[in-house]
Amino acid sequence: MIYLTSDADKVIENIYHDKVYIIGAVVDPEDKERKNLTKKRAEAHGIECRRFPTIEGIDNVLNIRDCVMIMCKYMELKNMDMAVNETFGEN
């Protein structure tokens, strides 16, 4: 399993068919008390955490649709940076 969260230290570079991906959904950048909450919970259960590459011009907090679109584009292109850029129209 890989937990996708904007709080992760490591960037996701590949998507594998034999892995299960959990898209983190509890994000409030203004709530300092909950900072890293999902990352800490995932790590407490031994789940690896990753984030998408930084996207210029946005705050890097993605909604679930954005995450799914990036993952689908990755499956087509087999390149995470290209998938992110094409998803957000930066060709």
C-alpha positions, 0 to 999 in steps of 0.5 A: 500500500502507498498512501498519497498525501501532500505531507509526504517527504518522498515523491511518487515516481512510478505507479505499480499494478501490484500496489494499492494506492490510498488518496489522502483526503483530510487536508486543511493547510491552515490547521496547524494542529492537524498538520501531518495527521494523515501521514502520521496515521499511515506511518503508524500502520506501516504504510508508505507515504508519497506525494505528487511532484510539486506543481508550479503555480498551485498550492500542491494540495490536490483534490481526489479528482486531480489525483486520479487524473494524474494516475490515469495520465501516468498509466498512459505516459509512464512518466510522472512529471509528464503526467502531472504537467499534462493534467494541469495543462503545462505542455 
